[in-house]
Amino acid sequence: METTRHFVATVYVVYGGATLLHEHRTLGLWLPPGGHLDRDELPHEAALREVREETGLDVELLTEHDGVRSPTVESLPEPAHLLLEDIDTYDGAVGHQHIDFVYYGRADSRTLDPGDGEQSADAWEWVTSEELDEERFDADVTRLGREAIGSVE
């Protein structure tokens, strides 16, 4: 079986000691905002767009640049993590994966205003480090959520 891979960008948005999560409609998992890169987008651009569309927030990404630059080369903002995620499996074989550029971001408000067609503001929860211990959150979401909160504070 051939594995299909898509590039996605995710942002653990932090404000006031908590990170923003929602229960994904299709996957049934608690996840931060994020989604697929558009054909002409860079990963950090997709990350900012997805947060804005899904939550209405404009965030500051916490990234570093390695400073490599020439007339034909430019360093991109580095994600906190670059993950390979199994999305669909069939009879033990992986059919679909995401290559996920995971960023941490700082919000300046908890006021949500999702775009048209997105889940309502009520679907989102600001979750503290302590609340990330709840069983509804996968281990990777707990770990990265805590890292994001620690990076912002």
Secondary structure, DSSP 4 states (H G I P E B T S, - for coil): -PPEEEEEEEEEEEETTEEEEEE-TTT--EE-SEEEPPTT--HHHHHHHHHHHHH----EE-------EETTEEPPPPPSEEEEEEEEEETTEEEEEEEEEEEEEE-S-----PPTTSPPGGGEEEEETTGGGSTTS-HHHHHHHHHHHHHH-
